[in-house]
């Protein structure tokens, strides 16, 4: 069990179309995306949420098919900022599809969980947060209409919760990975994510090309 933390009451800032200039996320930013579905060619990207792990969440609402968001793109492509995702495969793919950016470097807490927490098959963010940081996340708004012109307070709170604890989750997983000698293996998996997302986009989402 990881170190328990108090549930965070988020300081949420909603931005239309792009991040404001001048925001400093430090050397690592937690990121998550909300879309109309899981098919990038059909289901548009609606919201990107970011946090520096300080209890503050910046949500960028992308509406009307407009994806000219230079400040957001700059953060996502900055080689000095690690982007922390949970299930980065989806987020890296949809950010590439709609914003045209290659996210790097990347840390995926779901991959890290699968390599570290081999004693369980429960690697969803809710399960990982419950065990490693002692916080119970609500997933009530997971399947809501993220394309709505006005997002509800419940949607904003849900979106924020998906990034507020990722820094702490990463820290706890790093301890286990180091203990089990899998840190380097995890990093190699993170480095492969852009290629994995490209394979998804090119039509190999389910086929294991490494199989016999």
N, C-alpha and C positions, 0 to 999 in steps of 0.2 A: 504494500500500500504506500502511496506517495504522501507527500506533505499536504495536509488539508488546508484549504484557504476559504475565507469567507466569500459568499456569493457577492458578486460585484453589481452595484447599481450603476448601469452604464450612463455615461455622458454622451448622448447621441447627437451627431451633427449631420443633417441631411443636406446634400448638395445636388443640384440639378445639372446634369450634363458633364460635370468634371469636378475634380478636386480644386479647391482654391490654391493659388500659388503660395509657396513658402512653407508648406507643412513639412515638419521634420519627423520622420518615423524611426530615426536611428539606424542601426545596422540590420534590423530584422523587423518585418511587418507581417502581421497575420492577415490573411486575405481569404475571402470566400465570395462566391458568385451565386446569384439567384436568377433563374431563367424561367421561361414558360414551360419548359420540359427538358428532356435529356438528349434531344436530337438537335444538334447545332444547326443543321441546314433548315430545320423547320421551326425551332423554338428559340426565339430571340433572347439575348442577354438583357436583363432588366436592371439588376442592381449589383454593384460591387461594394463590398464592405471591407474596411481596413482598420486595424488597430495596432498601436505600438506596444500593446500589452500594459498600458497604463490606466485602463478603465475608460478610455475615450474611444469612441467608434465613429469613424467617418463613413457615411453611406453615400455612394454616388448613384443616383437614379438616372438611368439612360432611357429616354423616351423618344418616340417618333422615329425610330430607326436611325438616330443620329449617334455616331460613335467617334466624333472628333473630340477627343478628350486628351489633349496634350499633356496635362499635368499628371493624370492617372497613368497614361502610357509611359511617362518618364520614370515614375516610381516602379512600374512593373518590369521595365527593361534595365533598371539601374544595376550594374554588376556589383555595386558595393552594398546593396540591400538584399538580404535573404528574404524570400517570400515564403511564409509558412502557411501551408494549406492542410486541410484534412481531405483526403482523396484528391490529390493534386492532378491526377490524370484528367479528370473532368474540367477542372478550372483552367489548367494550362491550355487545354484544347479549345475551350470556348473563348478564352481571352485572345488566343491566336486567331480564331475564326472571325471575331467581331472587331477587335482592336488592332489586329495585325502585329501583335507584339510577341516576342519570344521571352517568356518569363525565366529568368535565371539570375542568380542561383535560386534553387528551390529546396524546401524541406517539406516532406510529406509525413504528417503524424500518423496517417493510416498505415503507410508502408512501415514506418518505424514501429508501430504497435504490432504489426504482424511478425516482424523480425524479433521483437523484444518479448512480447506477451504470448509466447507459444503455448502457454498453459490454458488458453481460452480461444474460442472462435468468435468472440464478441469484440469487434473492432470499430463499431460505429462511434461517432464522436460522443454521443450520450453515455455509452458504456465506459469509454476511455476517461472522460471527465469525471464520472462518478467514482471510478476506482483510483485514479491518479491524483486528482485534486479535490475530491470530496464534494463536487458541485453537481446538482441535479439539473440538467437542461430540459426545457420543455420543447417538444417537437410538434406542437399543435399547429403551427403555421407553416410547416414544411411544404405542404401541397397547396398553398393558397395562391391567389392570382397576383403574381408579382408584376404583371403588366398593367395593373390598375394605375390610373392617373394620380390618384391620391392613395398613398400607403397608410394603413391603419397603425395605431400605436402598437398593437400586438405584433404586426409584421416587423416594425422597426426594432422592437425589443428582441424578437426571434433572430433577426438578421445580425444584430449586435452580439447576441450570446454565442453565435458560431465562431466569433473571432476573439472574444475577450480573454479566453483561457488558453489559447493555443501556445503562447510563449511558455506558460507554466507546464502544459502537457509535454511540450518538446523537452523542457529541462528534465522532467521525470523520466521520459523515455531515453534520453541521452545517458542517464545513469545506468539503466538496465542494459542498453546496447554496449556500453563500455565494459560493464561487468561480464557480459556474455561473449565479448570479443567480436561484436558484429557492427561496430561503428563504421569501419571501412566499407563493408558490404552494403550497409544502408546508404552511404554516400554514393556508391556506384549506382544503386537503384535510383536515387534522386537525379543523378546526372543523365540517366537514360529516359527520364520522363518526357522530355521534348520529343524524342524519337517515338516513344510509345503513343503519344498524342497524335503524332504525324501518321502513324500506322492506322489509328482509329479513323482519322480524316480521310485516308486513302482507301478505306474499305476493309480493313482487317481488325475490326473491333473485338471479335470473339475468337478468331482462329489463333492458336498458338503456333507461330511460325518456327519455333524451336523444337516442336514435337517431331517424332519420326514420320 
